[in-house]
Amino acid sequence: FYLRMAGCLNALKHFRCVKRFPKLLTPADRCLSQTCSSHDPIRRFISENTEVVVGKSLTPEIKLRLFTPGCRFWKEKPELWPFDDPYWAIYWPGGQALSRYLLDHPDVCRGRAVLDVGSGCGASAISARLCGAAHVVANDIDPVAAVVTHMNSDLNDVEPPVSVTNSIIGSDPEGFDLILLGDMFYDESLANSLHSWLDSCIKTHGTNVLIGDPGRAQFEEHGIRKFLHHLTRFKLPECVREENYGLTSSDVWYYRPEF
């Protein structure tokens, strides 16, 4: 099962397609930010079928529940998995670079409102919390990812971000100072939608945008690249390279469109 997941790295076709996100948070979304008894079975299942990983990434100071070779579903039949594909169970290299950059430059987040799009395991949202962000929203349309983000926040002794599972691209997310996107440019049509949406967010609200990506073709060959300023490159740890088909590094970019 894990091998199938890892094989999606260069052609991710998953749940991060988006629809709607009015302002910071809608009343209907707020329940996802609370610990509900209805989530207890999911939390138990995740606890039993993931392992807490410390180290083995660009952010060894962050603990995350992930798939490892010691987990049942590392090589289990995919049809036995009861939820949507668990992309939250892998710490993708773009997200690692983005999280590392935030932790190295806490002033980027301190005191600001931050939106983490396609948040997955929640590492970048957690990093923003650790850096002193005033308000953090983790957006991923897989509800299980929202539960995992809260579990991972507990592991790192930080207040969980607000978790929103509505889609957001094409919306008008008023009120955010910074938008984070790690590993989101895996599909050409999604990349086109992101480009248009981010451009609108910046021109309308002056939002800052940081992107983490390990150099996927859909990102490197997209027109958005000419609007990006390269901030830094991180060499990936050997274990991360092996899990990601030999990718050796991951970069962080600042979106700087032309007005």
N, C-alpha and C positions, 0 to 999 in steps of 0.2 A: 504493500500500500504506500509506504513512504517513497519507494522508488518511483511509483507513478506520480506522486506529488512533486518530487524533485525534478522529474522529467518535464514538468510544466514550466520550468524556470524561464525559458526563452520564448515561450508562446502561451503565457498565462491567459486562460479564457475562463474567468471565474466571476464571483459575485460582486465585484466592485463597479458595477454599472449603477448609475445614479439618477434620481428624479427631482427631489424636492428638499429644501432646507430653509424655511422662513426664519430669518433673523437668528438669534443665538440658540433658541430652544423653544419648542412648542410644548404646551401642557401635556399632550399625548405622549411625547417622548420622555418626559421627566421620570416616569416610572422605571425606565431603563437605567437610571442613575442611582436607583435605590437597591438595597439588598432585599430581595423578595423571597419568601419561602418557596414560591413556585420555581425558583431557580436552583433550589437545593439538589434535586436529582441530577441536573446538568453539572453542577459543581462537583458532586460526588463522582460522576462518571469521568469528568476531566481529571480529577485528582487520582483516580485509579488507572487512567490510561495515558498519563503524561508523566514526565519527570522534571523536577526543578533543576534547571541548568544554571550553573554559576561559572563564569569564564567561558572559554571556547568561542569568544566573539570579540568584536571591537569594543564592547562595553562590559568588561568583566565585573564592574560594580553593580550591575543590574541582574536580578534573578528573574527567570522566566520559566513558565511551564511549557515544555516543548516535547515533540516526539524525539526519542533517542532509540538506539538499537535495543535498549532494555525494555521498550514499550511493546505491548501486545500488537498494536496496529502498525508497527514498523514494517512488517512483511505480511500482515493479515490480508485476507481477501477484501477488496474495497467494498463489496456489497454488504459486508457485515457492519460497516460504519453506519451509525444511526442518524447522522446529521449531514448537512452539506459538506463538501470537501473542506477539510480543516486547514485552510491556509494560515490561520492564526497559530498553528502548531510549529511553524518554521520561522526562524528569525532571518528574514531575507536580507541580502547584502546591502541593498539601497537603504533600508531602514536602519541597519547597523551603522552605516556611514552618517546618516542624518542624526541619529541619536548621539553618536560620538562627537559630532560637531557641536551639538547643543551643550553637551556636558563640558566640552572644552571652552565654550564661549557662552557662559550662562547669561550674560547681559542681553543676548539676542532674545531671551524669553522673559527675563525678570520683570515682573509687574505688568505683563502684557496678556492679552486674550489670544489664545492659540487654538487653532483648529487643525487636527491631525486627520487627514483624509485617507481612507483605506487603511485604518489603524491596525488591523490584524491583532497581533499579540499585545499591542498597546505600548511597545517600548518607547516610541518617540513621544507619546503623550506623557508617559511616566518620566521621561527625561526632562520634558518641559516643566513638570511638577517639581522635580528635584532642583531645577534651575530657578525656581521662584516665580513661575508664571502665575498671574492673578486669577486666570480663568482658563480651563482647558476642556475642550470638547474632542472626544474620540469618535470618529464616524466610520462605521463599517456596517454594511447592510446585512451581514450575518449576525443574527442575535446571539449566537454562541460566542462570537468574538467579543461582544460586549461583556458577557459573563467572565470570560477569560481575562479581559483587561482589568476587571475589578479584582479578580483573584491575584493577578500579577501585581497590581497596585498594593494589595495587602502584603504580598511577599516583600515589597520594597518600602513598606512603612510610609506610604504617601497617600494622601486623599485621592480616591479614585476620580478620574475625570468624568464629566457628564458624558454618557454614552448614547449616541444617536444612531438609530438604524434606518432612518429614512435616507433616500438618495439625495444628493446635493448638487450635482453638476447641472448648470443651467439656472440655479437658484441665485438669490441675492443675499449672501451671508453677511449681513450688516453687523458691524461691531467687532470684527476680528482684526487684530494687528498683524498676525502672522498665520500663514497657512503652510502646513507641512505635507509633503507628498513623497513617500518612500516606495519605490518599486511599482509605481502606477503606470509607467509608460511601457506596457507589455503588449499593447494591441493598438493598431494604427487608428481605428475609428475612435477608440477611447482617447488616444493621444490628441486627436483632432478636437474632440469635445473639451478636453482639459485645457488645451491651448486657448480656445475661444472663451471658456469660462474664467480662467485665470486672468486673461487680458481684461475682461470686464470687471473682475473684482479689484484689480489694481487701478484701473482708470476711474472706477466709481468711488472706491473707498480708500485708495492709497495703500492697500494691503501689501505687506511684504510676503514673498513666497520663496521657500527653500525646497529644493528637489534633491532626493538621493537616488542614485541609479548606478549600477555596476557596468553600464555600457551596452545595454541591450540594443539590438538593431533598430527596434521601433522607436527608440529614443535618439540614438546617434544619427539616424537618417531623417529625423523629423525637422520640419521648418522651425519649430520652437527653439532649436539649438542656437540659432543666430541671435536670440534675445536673452541668452543666458550668460551669466558671468561665473567663471569657474572659481570656486572658493578653496577647495582642498581635495586631495586624493588620499585615501587610506589603503594600505596594503592589507589584504584580508588574511586572517590566520589560516594556517595550513588546513585545519579541519574544515573551515568554511569553504576553502577552495575545493576540497574533495567533494563536499556536499553539493556544490554548485558548478559541477562540470568544468573545473579548472579556471573559473574566473579568478583573477589575481588581485583585483583592486575594485574599489567603489568610490564614487565621487559625490561631492555636494556642490550644487549650483544655486545661484541667486537669479531669480527671474527679473530681468530688467528690460521691459518692453519699450518700444519707441512710441513717443506720443506725437 
